[in-house]
């Protein structure tokens, strides 16, 4: 059962998270065959921070975002969102 706030409303995972960095990426690599999209990428997004990802067509922006939100497992590395590893999580978790 999730945590409850005063008044009986259930708190979501992001509302319970108290860490400094809600998004942490460590050693991320994405490869498709011999094609390396990302290698040894580290990223920490601080609470309240807004991050933009900029790059040319085919530079790996969508692959990076899909890995961060758990839709595409990275070839290597670890992705944590709100303190929970998404690296081996199912997409519907």
HTML snippet that shows the backbone in 3Dmol.js (N, CA, C, O; Angstrom):
<script src="https://3Dmol.org/build/3Dmol-min.js"></script>
<div id="view" style="width:600px;height:400px;position:relative"></div>
<script>
const pdb = `
ATOM      1  N   UNK A   1       0.844  -1.184   0.000  1.00  0.00           N
ATOM      2  CA  UNK A   1       0.000   0.000   0.000  1.00  0.00           C
ATOM      3  C   UNK A   1       0.885   1.242   0.000  1.00  0.00           C
ATOM      4  O   UNK A   1       1.906   1.282   0.686  1.00  0.00           O
ATOM      5  N   UNK A   2       0.499   2.236  -0.756  1.00  0.00           N
ATOM      6  CA  UNK A   2       1.290   3.458  -0.836  1.00  0.00           C
ATOM      7  C   UNK A   2       1.138   4.328   0.396  1.00  0.00           C
ATOM      8  O   UNK A   2       0.258   4.097   1.226  1.00  0.00           O
ATOM      9  N   UNK A   3       1.981   5.312   0.510  1.00  0.00           N
ATOM     10  CA  UNK A   3       1.892   6.258   1.620  1.00  0.00           C
ATOM     11  C   UNK A   3       0.678   7.155   1.437  1.00  0.00           C
ATOM     12  O   UNK A   3       0.278   7.466   0.315  1.00  0.00           O
ATOM     13  N   UNK A   4       0.103   7.564   2.560  1.00  0.00           N
ATOM     14  CA  UNK A   4      -1.075   8.420   2.503  1.00  0.00           C
ATOM     15  C   UNK A   4      -0.743   9.775   3.099  1.00  0.00           C
ATOM     16  O   UNK A   4      -0.060   9.865   4.120  1.00  0.00           O
ATOM     17  N   UNK A   5      -1.226  10.825   2.460  1.00  0.00           N
ATOM     18  CA  UNK A   5      -1.062  12.157   3.026  1.00  0.00           C
ATOM     19  C   UNK A   5      -2.283  12.457   3.889  1.00  0.00           C
ATOM     20  O   UNK A   5      -3.267  11.717   3.874  1.00  0.00           O
ATOM     21  N   UNK A   6      -2.204  13.545   4.634  1.00  0.00           N
ATOM     22  CA  UNK A   6      -3.332  13.949   5.465  1.00  0.00           C
ATOM     23  C   UNK A   6      -4.534  14.164   4.565  1.00  0.00           C
ATOM     24  O   UNK A   6      -4.413  14.804   3.520  1.00  0.00           O
ATOM     25  N   UNK A   7      -5.684  13.647   4.945  1.00  0.00           N
ATOM     26  CA  UNK A   7      -6.877  13.754   4.122  1.00  0.00           C
ATOM     27  C   UNK A   7      -7.140  12.485   3.335  1.00  0.00           C
ATOM     28  O   UNK A   7      -8.169  12.376   2.668  1.00  0.00           O
ATOM     29  N   UNK A   8      -6.212  11.502   3.401  1.00  0.00           N
ATOM     30  CA  UNK A   8      -6.458  10.208   2.781  1.00  0.00           C
ATOM     31  C   UNK A   8      -6.044  10.069   1.330  1.00  0.00           C
ATOM     32  O   UNK A   8      -6.287   9.020   0.732  1.00  0.00           O
ATOM     33  N   UNK A   9      -5.429  11.082   0.737  1.00  0.00           N
ATOM     34  CA  UNK A   9      -4.990  10.957  -0.649  1.00  0.00           C
ATOM     35  C   UNK A   9      -3.697  10.158  -0.713  1.00  0.00           C
ATOM     36  O   UNK A   9      -2.800  10.350   0.107  1.00  0.00           O
ATOM     37  N   UNK A  10      -3.606   9.262  -1.689  1.00  0.00           N
ATOM     38  CA  UNK A  10      -2.407   8.448  -1.846  1.00  0.00           C
ATOM     39  C   UNK A  10      -1.305   9.279  -2.496  1.00  0.00           C
ATOM     40  O   UNK A  10      -1.547   9.997  -3.467  1.00  0.00           O
ATOM     41  N   UNK A  11      -0.091   9.174  -1.951  1.00  0.00           N
ATOM     42  CA  UNK A  11       1.050   9.881  -2.526  1.00  0.00           C
ATOM     43  C   UNK A  11       1.696   9.017  -3.591  1.00  0.00           C
ATOM     44  O   UNK A  11       1.919   7.826  -3.374  1.00  0.00           O
ATOM     45  N   UNK A  12       1.999   9.606  -4.742  1.00  0.00           N
ATOM     46  CA  UNK A  12       2.720   8.896  -5.788  1.00  0.00           C
ATOM     47  C   UNK A  12       4.188   8.760  -5.424  1.00  0.00           C
ATOM     48  O   UNK A  12       4.672   9.422  -4.506  1.00  0.00           O
ATOM     49  N   UNK A  13       4.903   7.891  -6.154  1.00  0.00           N
ATOM     50  CA  UNK A  13       6.317   7.643  -5.883  1.00  0.00           C
ATOM     51  C   UNK A  13       7.118   8.934  -5.947  1.00  0.00           C
ATOM     52  O   UNK A  13       7.995   9.147  -5.110  1.00  0.00           O
ATOM     53  N   UNK A  14       6.842   9.799  -6.912  1.00  0.00           N
ATOM     54  CA  UNK A  14       7.611  11.040  -7.047  1.00  0.00           C
ATOM     55  C   UNK A  14       7.354  11.997  -5.887  1.00  0.00           C
ATOM     56  O   UNK A  14       8.221  12.800  -5.543  1.00  0.00           O
ATOM     57  N   UNK A  15       6.171  11.916  -5.284  1.00  0.00           N
ATOM     58  CA  UNK A  15       5.862  12.788  -4.149  1.00  0.00           C
ATOM     59  C   UNK A  15       6.535  12.309  -2.864  1.00  0.00           C
ATOM     60  O   UNK A  15       6.778  13.109  -1.960  1.00  0.00           O
ATOM     61  N   UNK A  16       6.836  11.016  -2.772  1.00  0.00           N
ATOM     62  CA  UNK A  16       7.517  10.459  -1.598  1.00  0.00           C
ATOM     63  C   UNK A  16       9.028  10.591  -1.712  1.00  0.00           C
ATOM     64  O   UNK A  16       9.723  10.556  -0.697  1.00  0.00           O
ATOM     65  N   UNK A  17       9.546  10.742  -2.916  1.00  0.00           N
ATOM     66  CA  UNK A  17      10.993  10.766  -3.130  1.00  0.00           C
ATOM     67  C   UNK A  17      11.602  12.022  -2.517  1.00  0.00           C
ATOM     68  O   UNK A  17      11.119  13.127  -2.764  1.00  0.00           O
ATOM     69  N   UNK A  18      12.644  11.865  -1.729  1.00  0.00           N
ATOM     70  CA  UNK A  18      13.259  12.990  -1.034  1.00  0.00           C
ATOM     71  C   UNK A  18      14.694  13.259  -1.471  1.00  0.00           C
ATOM     72  O   UNK A  18      15.346  14.143  -0.916  1.00  0.00           O
ATOM     73  N   UNK A  19      15.197  12.524  -2.442  1.00  0.00           N
ATOM     74  CA  UNK A  19      16.589  12.676  -2.862  1.00  0.00           C
ATOM     75  C   UNK A  19      16.847  13.959  -3.640  1.00  0.00           C
ATOM     76  O   UNK A  19      15.911  14.641  -4.058  1.00  0.00           O
ATOM     77  N   UNK A  20      18.103  14.278  -3.828  1.00  0.00           N
ATOM     78  CA  UNK A  20      18.535  15.482  -4.546  1.00  0.00           C
ATOM     79  C   UNK A  20      18.380  15.335  -6.060  1.00  0.00           C
ATOM     80  O   UNK A  20      18.102  16.313  -6.754  1.00  0.00           O
ATOM     81  N   UNK A  21      18.560  14.108  -6.574  1.00  0.00           N
ATOM     82  CA  UNK A  21      18.555  13.862  -8.021  1.00  0.00           C
ATOM     83  C   UNK A  21      17.472  12.837  -8.377  1.00  0.00           C
ATOM     84  O   UNK A  21      17.712  11.637  -8.244  1.00  0.00           O
ATOM     85  N   UNK A  22      16.293  13.272  -8.824  1.00  0.00           N
ATOM     86  CA  UNK A  22      15.241  12.327  -9.190  1.00  0.00           C
ATOM     87  C   UNK A  22      15.593  11.459 -10.394  1.00  0.00           C
ATOM     88  O   UNK A  22      15.053  10.362 -10.539  1.00  0.00           O
ATOM     89  N   UNK A  23      16.489  11.933 -11.262  1.00  0.00           N
ATOM     90  CA  UNK A  23      16.926  11.149 -12.421  1.00  0.00           C
ATOM     91  C   UNK A  23      18.444  11.025 -12.365  1.00  0.00           C
ATOM     92  O   UNK A  23      19.161  12.025 -12.322  1.00  0.00           O
ATOM     93  N   UNK A  24      18.926   9.771 -12.367  1.00  0.00           N
ATOM     94  CA  UNK A  24      20.364   9.502 -12.348  1.00  0.00           C
ATOM     95  C   UNK A  24      20.662   8.450 -13.408  1.00  0.00           C
ATOM     96  O   UNK A  24      20.048   7.384 -13.430  1.00  0.00           O
ATOM     97  N   UNK A  25      21.612   8.762 -14.285  1.00  0.00           N
ATOM     98  CA  UNK A  25      22.062   7.845 -15.329  1.00  0.00           C
ATOM     99  C   UNK A  25      23.548   7.605 -15.102  1.00  0.00           C
ATOM    100  O   UNK A  25      24.327   8.551 -14.992  1.00  0.00           O
ATOM    101  N   UNK A  26      23.941   6.325 -15.033  1.00  0.00           N
ATOM    102  CA  UNK A  26      25.340   5.980 -14.764  1.00  0.00           C
ATOM    103  C   UNK A  26      25.862   5.025 -15.827  1.00  0.00           C
ATOM    104  O   UNK A  26      25.341   3.921 -15.984  1.00  0.00           O
ATOM    105  N   UNK A  27      26.888   5.447 -16.555  1.00  0.00           N
ATOM    106  CA  UNK A  27      27.565   4.572 -17.510  1.00  0.00           C
ATOM    107  C   UNK A  27      26.684   4.060 -18.629  1.00  0.00           C
ATOM    108  O   UNK A  27      26.880   2.941 -19.103  1.00  0.00           O
ATOM    109  N   UNK A  28      25.712   4.857 -19.064  1.00  0.00           N
ATOM    110  CA  UNK A  28      24.763   4.425 -20.089  1.00  0.00           C
ATOM    111  C   UNK A  28      25.450   4.213 -21.430  1.00  0.00           C
ATOM    112  O   UNK A  28      26.242   5.045 -21.875  1.00  0.00           O
ATOM    113  N   UNK A  29      25.143   3.104 -22.060  1.00  0.00           N
ATOM    114  CA  UNK A  29      25.598   2.831 -23.422  1.00  0.00           C
ATOM    115  C   UNK A  29      24.427   2.248 -24.196  1.00  0.00           C
ATOM    116  O   UNK A  29      23.681   1.414 -23.683  1.00  0.00           O
ATOM    117  N   UNK A  30      24.273   2.692 -25.428  1.00  0.00           N
ATOM    118  CA  UNK A  30      23.281   2.139 -26.341  1.00  0.00           C
ATOM    119  C   UNK A  30      23.988   1.815 -27.640  1.00  0.00           C
ATOM    120  O   UNK A  30      24.629   2.670 -28.251  1.00  0.00           O
ATOM    121  N   UNK A  31      23.859   0.557 -28.051  1.00  0.00           N
ATOM    122  CA  UNK A  31      24.486   0.102 -29.292  1.00  0.00           C
ATOM    123  C   UNK A  31      23.469  -0.693 -30.098  1.00  0.00           C
ATOM    124  O   UNK A  31      22.630  -1.403 -29.544  1.00  0.00           O
ATOM    125  N   UNK A  32      23.560  -0.562 -31.393  1.00  0.00           N
ATOM    126  CA  UNK A  32      22.759  -1.358 -32.316  1.00  0.00           C
ATOM    127  C   UNK A  32      23.742  -2.014 -33.270  1.00  0.00           C
ATOM    128  O   UNK A  32      24.202  -1.391 -34.227  1.00  0.00           O
ATOM    129  N   UNK A  33      24.061  -3.275 -33.006  1.00  0.00           N
ATOM    130  CA  UNK A  33      25.108  -3.948 -33.776  1.00  0.00           C
ATOM    131  C   UNK A  33      26.438  -3.255 -33.519  1.00  0.00           C
ATOM    132  O   UNK A  33      26.847  -3.089 -32.370  1.00  0.00           O
ATOM    133  N   UNK A  34      27.108  -2.852 -34.588  1.00  0.00           N
ATOM    134  CA  UNK A  34      28.386  -2.143 -34.466  1.00  0.00           C
ATOM    135  C   UNK A  34      28.209  -0.634 -34.278  1.00  0.00           C
ATOM    136  O   UNK A  34      29.178   0.078 -34.014  1.00  0.00           O
ATOM    137  N   UNK A  35      26.981  -0.153 -34.411  1.00  0.00           N
ATOM    138  CA  UNK A  35      26.719   1.292 -34.310  1.00  0.00           C
ATOM    139  C   UNK A  35      26.575   1.703 -32.841  1.00  0.00           C
ATOM    140  O   UNK A  35      25.674   1.230 -32.148  1.00  0.00           O
ATOM    141  N   UNK A  36      27.460   2.582 -32.371  1.00  0.00           N
ATOM    142  CA  UNK A  36      27.421   3.083 -30.994  1.00  0.00           C
ATOM    143  C   UNK A  36      26.649   4.398 -30.979  1.00  0.00           C
ATOM    144  O   UNK A  36      27.050   5.367 -31.622  1.00  0.00           O
ATOM    145  N   UNK A  37      25.539   4.427 -30.242  1.00  0.00           N
ATOM    146  CA  UNK A  37      24.731   5.642 -30.122  1.00  0.00           C
ATOM    147  C   UNK A  37      25.210   6.476 -28.939  1.00  0.00           C
ATOM    148  O   UNK A  37      25.428   7.680 -29.070  1.00  0.00           O
ATOM    149  N   UNK A  38      25.373   5.834 -27.784  1.00  0.00           N
ATOM    150  CA  UNK A  38      25.892   6.479 -26.565  1.00  0.00           C
ATOM    151  C   UNK A  38      26.896   5.530 -25.941  1.00  0.00           C
ATOM    152  O   UNK A  38      26.766   4.311 -26.052  1.00  0.00           O
ATOM    153  N   UNK A  39      27.891   6.093 -25.288  1.00  0.00           N
ATOM    154  CA  UNK A  39      28.853   5.259 -24.578  1.00  0.00           C
ATOM    155  C   UNK A  39      29.316   5.979 -23.323  1.00  0.00           C
ATOM    156  O   UNK A  39      29.749   7.130 -23.380  1.00  0.00           O
ATOM    157  N   UNK A  40      29.221   5.294 -22.187  1.00  0.00           N
ATOM    158  CA  UNK A  40      29.683   5.799 -20.891  1.00  0.00           C
ATOM    159  C   UNK A  40      29.094   7.175 -20.559  1.00  0.00           C
ATOM    160  O   UNK A  40      29.816   8.091 -20.165  1.00  0.00           O
ATOM    161  N   UNK A  41      27.778   7.304 -20.723  1.00  0.00           N
ATOM    162  CA  UNK A  41      27.088   8.569 -20.474  1.00  0.00           C
ATOM    163  C   UNK A  41      26.613   8.619 -19.021  1.00  0.00           C
ATOM    164  O   UNK A  41      25.932   7.706 -18.554  1.00  0.00           O
ATOM    165  N   UNK A  42      26.971   9.678 -18.317  1.00  0.00           N
ATOM    166  CA  UNK A  42      26.517   9.924 -16.946  1.00  0.00           C
ATOM    167  C   UNK A  42      25.686  11.205 -16.933  1.00  0.00           C
ATOM    168  O   UNK A  42      26.015  12.175 -17.615  1.00  0.00           O
ATOM    169  N   UNK A  43      24.607  11.199 -16.151  1.00  0.00           N
ATOM    170  CA  UNK A  43      23.717  12.351 -16.093  1.00  0.00           C
ATOM    171  C   UNK A  43      23.002  12.349 -14.749  1.00  0.00           C
ATOM    172  O   UNK A  43      22.541  11.306 -14.287  1.00  0.00           O
ATOM    173  N   UNK A  44      22.912  13.511 -14.126  1.00  0.00           N
ATOM    174  CA  UNK A  44      22.115  13.689 -12.918  1.00  0.00           C
ATOM    175  C   UNK A  44      21.243  14.925 -13.115  1.00  0.00           C
ATOM    176  O   UNK A  44      21.745  16.014 -13.398  1.00  0.00           O
ATOM    177  N   UNK A  45      19.955  14.746 -12.964  1.00  0.00           N
ATOM    178  CA  UNK A  45      19.023  15.863 -13.057  1.00  0.00           C
ATOM    179  C   UNK A  45      18.585  16.192 -11.638  1.00  0.00           C
ATOM    180  O   UNK A  45      18.060  15.336 -10.926  1.00  0.00           O
ATOM    181  N   UNK A  46      18.803  17.430 -11.236  1.00  0.00           N
ATOM    182  CA  UNK A  46      18.459  17.860  -9.876  1.00  0.00           C
ATOM    183  C   UNK A  46      16.960  18.145  -9.755  1.00  0.00           C
ATOM    184  O   UNK A  46      16.282  18.451 -10.736  1.00  0.00           O
ATOM    185  N   UNK A  47      16.480  18.036  -8.552  1.00  0.00           N
ATOM    186  CA  UNK A  47      15.077  18.348  -8.257  1.00  0.00           C
ATOM    187  C   UNK A  47      14.771  19.767  -8.739  1.00  0.00           C
ATOM    188  O   UNK A  47      15.500  20.700  -8.402  1.00  0.00           O
ATOM    189  N   UNK A  48      13.712  19.942  -9.516  1.00  0.00           N
ATOM    190  CA  UNK A  48      13.302  21.249 -10.014  1.00  0.00           C
ATOM    191  C   UNK A  48      14.023  21.706 -11.268  1.00  0.00           C
ATOM    192  O   UNK A  48      13.653  22.726 -11.849  1.00  0.00           O
ATOM    193  N   UNK A  49      15.034  20.983 -11.697  1.00  0.00           N
ATOM    194  CA  UNK A  49      15.818  21.364 -12.874  1.00  0.00           C
ATOM    195  C   UNK A  49      15.080  20.971 -14.147  1.00  0.00           C
ATOM    196  O   UNK A  49      14.410  19.940 -14.195  1.00  0.00           O
ATOM    197  N   UNK A  50      15.208  21.798 -15.170  1.00  0.00           N
ATOM    198  CA  UNK A  50      14.653  21.506 -16.485  1.00  0.00           C
ATOM    199  C   UNK A  50      15.824  21.226 -17.410  1.00  0.00           C
ATOM    200  O   UNK A  50      16.777  22.003 -17.472  1.00  0.00           O
ATOM    201  N   UNK A  51      15.753  20.118 -18.125  1.00  0.00           N
ATOM    202  CA  UNK A  51      16.843  19.685 -18.986  1.00  0.00           C
ATOM    203  C   UNK A  51      16.360  19.602 -20.421  1.00  0.00           C
ATOM    204  O   UNK A  51      15.289  19.057 -20.686  1.00  0.00           O
ATOM    205  N   UNK A  52      17.133  20.133 -21.338  1.00  0.00           N
ATOM    206  CA  UNK A  52      16.853  20.004 -22.759  1.00  0.00           C
ATOM    207  C   UNK A  52      17.911  19.137 -23.408  1.00  0.00           C
ATOM    208  O   UNK A  52      19.089  19.225 -23.063  1.00  0.00           O
ATOM    209  N   UNK A  53      17.500  18.302 -24.344  1.00  0.00           N
ATOM    210  CA  UNK A  53      18.430  17.461 -25.091  1.00  0.00           C
ATOM    211  C   UNK A  53      18.404  17.945 -26.531  1.00  0.00           C
ATOM    212  O   UNK A  53      17.365  17.907 -27.191  1.00  0.00           O
ATOM    213  N   UNK A  54      19.553  18.401 -27.011  1.00  0.00           N
ATOM    214  CA  UNK A  54      19.651  19.003 -28.336  1.00  0.00           C
ATOM    215  C   UNK A  54      20.654  18.217 -29.167  1.00  0.00           C
ATOM    216  O   UNK A  54      21.702  17.813 -28.663  1.00  0.00           O
ATOM    217  N   UNK A  55      20.339  18.004 -30.425  1.00  0.00           N
ATOM    218  CA  UNK A  55      21.270  17.323 -31.322  1.00  0.00           C
ATOM    219  C   UNK A  55      20.640  17.164 -32.689  1.00  0.00           C
ATOM    220  O   UNK A  55      19.431  17.325 -32.858  1.00  0.00           O
ATOM    221  N   UNK A  56      21.458  16.851 -33.639  1.00  0.00           N
ATOM    222  CA  UNK A  56      21.000  16.679 -35.010  1.00  0.00           C
ATOM    223  C   UNK A  56      20.177  15.413 -35.192  1.00  0.00           C
ATOM    224  O   UNK A  56      20.077  14.579 -34.292  1.00  0.00           O
ATOM    225  N   UNK A  57      19.596  15.292 -36.365  1.00  0.00           N
ATOM    226  CA  UNK A  57      18.821  14.113 -36.713  1.00  0.00           C
ATOM    227  C   UNK A  57      19.703  12.868 -36.625  1.00  0.00           C
ATOM    228  O   UNK A  57      20.804  12.841 -37.175  1.00  0.00           O
ATOM    229  N   UNK A  58      19.218  11.848 -35.937  1.00  0.00           N
ATOM    230  CA  UNK A  58      19.968  10.607 -35.818  1.00  0.00           C
ATOM    231  C   UNK A  58      21.068  10.620 -34.777  1.00  0.00           C
ATOM    232  O   UNK A  58      21.889   9.703 -34.740  1.00  0.00           O
ATOM    233  N   UNK A  59      21.105  11.647 -33.920  1.00  0.00           N
ATOM    234  CA  UNK A  59      22.191  11.754 -32.936  1.00  0.00           C
ATOM    235  C   UNK A  59      21.930  10.969 -31.649  1.00  0.00           C
ATOM    236  O   UNK A  59      22.819  10.866 -30.803  1.00  0.00           O
ATOM    237  N   UNK A  60      20.729  10.416 -31.489  1.00  0.00           N
ATOM    238  CA  UNK A  60      20.452   9.569 -30.335  1.00  0.00           C
ATOM    239  C   UNK A  60      19.585  10.181 -29.254  1.00  0.00           C
ATOM    240  O   UNK A  60      19.493   9.630 -28.157  1.00  0.00           O
ATOM    241  N   UNK A  61      18.943  11.312 -29.538  1.00  0.00           N
ATOM    242  CA  UNK A  61      18.091  11.962 -28.528  1.00  0.00           C
ATOM    243  C   UNK A  61      16.939  11.053 -28.100  1.00  0.00           C
ATOM    244  O   UNK A  61      16.697  10.878 -26.906  1.00  0.00           O
ATOM    245  N   UNK A  62      16.242  10.484 -29.056  1.00  0.00           N
ATOM    246  CA  UNK A  62      15.097   9.621 -28.740  1.00  0.00           C
ATOM    247  C   UNK A  62      15.534   8.342 -28.050  1.00  0.00           C
ATOM    248  O   UNK A  62      14.859   7.876 -27.132  1.00  0.00           O
ATOM    249  N   UNK A  63      16.646   7.770 -28.471  1.00  0.00           N
ATOM    250  CA  UNK A  63      17.167   6.561 -27.824  1.00  0.00           C
ATOM    251  C   UNK A  63      17.502   6.867 -26.366  1.00  0.00           C
ATOM    252  O   UNK A  63      17.198   6.069 -25.479  1.00  0.00           O
ATOM    253  N   UNK A  64      18.122   8.012 -26.117  1.00  0.00           N
ATOM    254  CA  UNK A  64      18.449   8.421 -24.751  1.00  0.00           C
ATOM    255  C   UNK A  64      17.180   8.555 -23.914  1.00  0.00           C
ATOM    256  O   UNK A  64      17.109   8.014 -22.811  1.00  0.00           O
ATOM    257  N   UNK A  65      16.187   9.263 -24.420  1.00  0.00           N
ATOM    258  CA  UNK A  65      14.957   9.477 -23.656  1.00  0.00           C
ATOM    259  C   UNK A  65      14.211   8.165 -23.427  1.00  0.00           C
ATOM    260  O   UNK A  65      13.672   7.950 -22.342  1.00  0.00           O
ATOM    261  N   UNK A  66      14.169   7.290 -24.425  1.00  0.00           N
ATOM    262  CA  UNK A  66      13.510   5.989 -24.258  1.00  0.00           C
ATOM    263  C   UNK A  66      14.203   5.154 -23.184  1.00  0.00           C
ATOM    264  O   UNK A  66      13.548   4.424 -22.441  1.00  0.00           O
ATOM    265  N   UNK A  67      15.528   5.264 -23.106  1.00  0.00           N
ATOM    266  CA  UNK A  67      16.269   4.548 -22.059  1.00  0.00           C
ATOM    267  C   UNK A  67      15.978   5.136 -20.683  1.00  0.00           C
ATOM    268  O   UNK A  67      15.828   4.398 -19.709  1.00  0.00           O
ATOM    269  N   UNK A  68      15.899   6.463 -20.601  1.00  0.00           N
ATOM    270  CA  UNK A  68      15.654   7.115 -19.311  1.00  0.00           C
ATOM    271  C   UNK A  68      14.257   6.793 -18.778  1.00  0.00           C
ATOM    272  O   UNK A  68      14.093   6.598 -17.574  1.00  0.00           O
ATOM    273  N   UNK A  69      13.261   6.735 -19.643  1.00  0.00           N
ATOM    274  CA  UNK A  69      11.902   6.469 -19.158  1.00  0.00           C
ATOM    275  C   UNK A  69      11.571   4.977 -19.114  1.00  0.00           C
ATOM    276  O   UNK A  69      10.447   4.600 -18.781  1.00  0.00           O
ATOM    277  N   UNK A  70      12.542   4.132 -19.447  1.00  0.00           N
ATOM    278  CA  UNK A  70      12.360   2.697 -19.285  1.00  0.00           C
ATOM    279  C   UNK A  70      11.710   1.969 -20.437  1.00  0.00           C
ATOM    280  O   UNK A  70      11.333   0.807 -20.284  1.00  0.00           O
ATOM    281  N   UNK A  71      11.562   2.607 -21.591  1.00  0.00           N
ATOM    282  CA  UNK A  71      10.959   1.942 -22.744  1.00  0.00           C
ATOM    283  C   UNK A  71      11.960   1.138 -23.554  1.00  0.00           C
ATOM    284  O   UNK A  71      11.573   0.248 -24.312  1.00  0.00           O
ATOM    285  N   UNK A  72      13.228   1.438 -23.405  1.00  0.00           N
ATOM    286  CA  UNK A  72      14.269   0.732 -24.146  1.00  0.00           C
ATOM    287  C   UNK A  72      15.429   0.448 -23.203  1.00  0.00           C
ATOM    288  O   UNK A  72      16.087   1.382 -22.744  1.00  0.00           O
ATOM    289  N   UNK A  73      15.694  -0.825 -22.903  1.00  0.00           N
ATOM    290  CA  UNK A  73      16.807  -1.112 -22.003  1.00  0.00           C
ATOM    291  C   UNK A  73      18.135  -0.711 -22.636  1.00  0.00           C
ATOM    292  O   UNK A  73      18.352  -0.965 -23.821  1.00  0.00           O
ATOM    293  N   UNK A  74      19.020  -0.092 -21.872  1.00  0.00           N
ATOM    294  CA  UNK A  74      20.326   0.266 -22.421  1.00  0.00           C
ATOM    295  C   UNK A  74      21.188  -0.978 -22.621  1.00  0.00           C
ATOM    296  O   UNK A  74      20.963  -2.007 -21.984  1.00  0.00           O
ATOM    297  N   UNK A  75      22.169  -0.876 -23.505  1.00  0.00           N
ATOM    298  CA  UNK A  75      23.127  -1.971 -23.695  1.00  0.00           C
ATOM    299  C   UNK A  75      23.963  -2.161 -22.441  1.00  0.00           C
ATOM    300  O   UNK A  75      24.306  -3.288 -22.082  1.00  0.00           O
ATOM    301  N   UNK A  76      24.291  -1.061 -21.772  1.00  0.00           N
ATOM    302  CA  UNK A  76      25.046  -1.075 -20.515  1.00  0.00           C
ATOM    303  C   UNK A  76      24.585   0.105 -19.673  1.00  0.00           C
ATOM    304  O   UNK A  76      23.984   1.052 -20.179  1.00  0.00           O
ATOM    305  N   UNK A  77      24.878   0.030 -18.385  1.00  0.00           N
ATOM    306  CA  UNK A  77      24.624   1.156 -17.499  1.00  0.00           C
ATOM    307  C   UNK A  77      23.378   0.996 -16.669  1.00  0.00           C
ATOM    308  O   UNK A  77      22.682  -0.018 -16.735  1.00  0.00           O
ATOM    309  N   UNK A  78      23.113   2.018 -15.888  1.00  0.00           N
ATOM    310  CA  UNK A  78      22.026   2.014 -14.916  1.00  0.00           C
ATOM    311  C   UNK A  78      21.236   3.312 -15.037  1.00  0.00           C
ATOM    312  O   UNK A  78      21.814   4.390 -15.179  1.00  0.00           O
ATOM    313  N   UNK A  79      19.914   3.202 -14.981  1.00  0.00           N
ATOM    314  CA  UNK A  79      19.029   4.364 -14.982  1.00  0.00           C
ATOM    315  C   UNK A  79      18.156   4.274 -13.735  1.00  0.00           C
ATOM    316  O   UNK A  79      17.494   3.262 -13.504  1.00  0.00           O
ATOM    317  N   UNK A  80      18.159   5.338 -12.933  1.00  0.00           N
ATOM    318  CA  UNK A  80      17.310   5.403 -11.742  1.00  0.00           C
ATOM    319  C   UNK A  80      16.403   6.621 -11.849  1.00  0.00           C
ATOM    320  O   UNK A  80      16.860   7.721 -12.159  1.00  0.00           O
ATOM    321  N   UNK A  81      15.120   6.419 -11.590  1.00  0.00           N
ATOM    322  CA  UNK A  81      14.148   7.506 -11.566  1.00  0.00           C
ATOM    323  C   UNK A  81      13.438   7.436 -10.219  1.00  0.00           C
ATOM    324  O   UNK A  81      12.874   6.402  -9.862  1.00  0.00           O
ATOM    325  N   UNK A  82      13.467   8.537  -9.475  1.00  0.00           N
ATOM    326  CA  UNK A  82      12.908   8.603  -8.124  1.00  0.00           C
ATOM    327  C   UNK A  82      13.479   7.494  -7.236  1.00  0.00           C
ATOM    328  O   UNK A  82      12.763   6.907  -6.426  1.00  0.00           O
ATOM    329  N   UNK A  83      14.781   7.215  -7.397  1.00  0.00           N
ATOM    330  CA  UNK A  83      15.459   6.244  -6.559  1.00  0.00           C
ATOM    331  C   UNK A  83      15.237   4.792  -6.921  1.00  0.00           C
ATOM    332  O   UNK A  83      15.730   3.902  -6.227  1.00  0.00           O
ATOM    333  N   UNK A  84      14.506   4.530  -7.991  1.00  0.00           N
ATOM    334  CA  UNK A  84      14.201   3.156  -8.399  1.00  0.00           C
ATOM    335  C   UNK A  84      14.878   2.847  -9.723  1.00  0.00           C
ATOM    336  O   UNK A  84      14.786   3.624 -10.674  1.00  0.00           O
ATOM    337  N   UNK A  85      15.554   1.714  -9.780  1.00  0.00           N
ATOM    338  CA  UNK A  85      16.225   1.312 -11.011  1.00  0.00           C
ATOM    339  C   UNK A  85      15.198   0.950 -12.072  1.00  0.00           C
ATOM    340  O   UNK A  85      14.278   0.173 -11.817  1.00  0.00           O
ATOM    341  N   UNK A  86      15.357   1.517 -13.262  1.00  0.00           N
ATOM    342  CA  UNK A  86      14.499   1.172 -14.394  1.00  0.00           C
ATOM    343  C   UNK A  86      15.214   0.256 -15.368  1.00  0.00           C
ATOM    344  O   UNK A  86      14.628  -0.164 -16.366  1.00  0.00           O
ATOM    345  N   UNK A  87      16.468  -0.057 -15.094  1.00  0.00           N
ATOM    346  CA  UNK A  87      17.278  -0.806 -16.045  1.00  0.00           C
ATOM    347  C   UNK A  87      16.653  -2.144 -16.399  1.00  0.00           C
ATOM    348  O   UNK A  87      16.660  -2.518 -17.571  1.00  0.00           O
ATOM    349  N   UNK A  88      16.116  -2.877 -15.442  1.00  0.00           N
ATOM    350  CA  UNK A  88      15.514  -4.180 -15.723  1.00  0.00           C
ATOM    351  C   UNK A  88      14.008  -4.193 -15.477  1.00  0.00           C
ATOM    352  O   UNK A  88      13.398  -5.261 -15.414  1.00  0.00           O
ATOM    353  N   UNK A  89      13.414  -3.023 -15.341  1.00  0.00           N
ATOM    354  CA  UNK A  89      11.973  -2.934 -15.075  1.00  0.00           C
ATOM    355  C   UNK A  89      11.177  -3.170 -16.358  1.00  0.00           C
ATOM    356  O   UNK A  89      11.653  -2.896 -17.459  1.00  0.00           O
ATOM    357  N   UNK A  90       9.979  -3.674 -16.196  1.00  0.00           N
ATOM    358  CA  UNK A  90       9.062  -3.824 -17.322  1.00  0.00           C
ATOM    359  C   UNK A  90       8.508  -2.447 -17.686  1.00  0.00           C
ATOM    360  O   UNK A  90       8.344  -1.606 -16.802  1.00  0.00           O
ATOM    361  N   UNK A  91       8.210  -2.190 -18.984  1.00  0.00           N
ATOM    362  CA  UNK A  91       7.728  -0.861 -19.397  1.00  0.00           C
ATOM    363  C   UNK A  91       6.472  -0.385 -18.675  1.00  0.00           C
ATOM    364  O   UNK A  91       6.276   0.822 -18.538  1.00  0.00           O
ATOM    365  N   UNK A  92       5.618  -1.290 -18.211  1.00  0.00           N
ATOM    366  CA  UNK A  92       4.378  -0.863 -17.552  1.00  0.00           C
ATOM    367  C   UNK A  92       4.544  -0.602 -16.056  1.00  0.00           C
ATOM    368  O   UNK A  92       3.567  -0.267 -15.387  1.00  0.00           O
ATOM    369  N   UNK A  93       5.769  -0.748 -15.507  1.00  0.00           N
ATOM    370  CA  UNK A  93       5.981  -0.518 -14.067  1.00  0.00           C
ATOM    371  C   UNK A  93       6.083   0.942 -13.766  1.00  0.00           C
ATOM    372  O   UNK A  93       6.262   1.322 -12.609  1.00  0.00           O
TER     373      UNK A  93
END
`;
const viewer = $3Dmol.createViewer("view");
viewer.addModel(pdb, "pdb");
viewer.setStyle({}, {cartoon: {color: "spectrum"}});
viewer.zoomTo();
viewer.render();
</script>
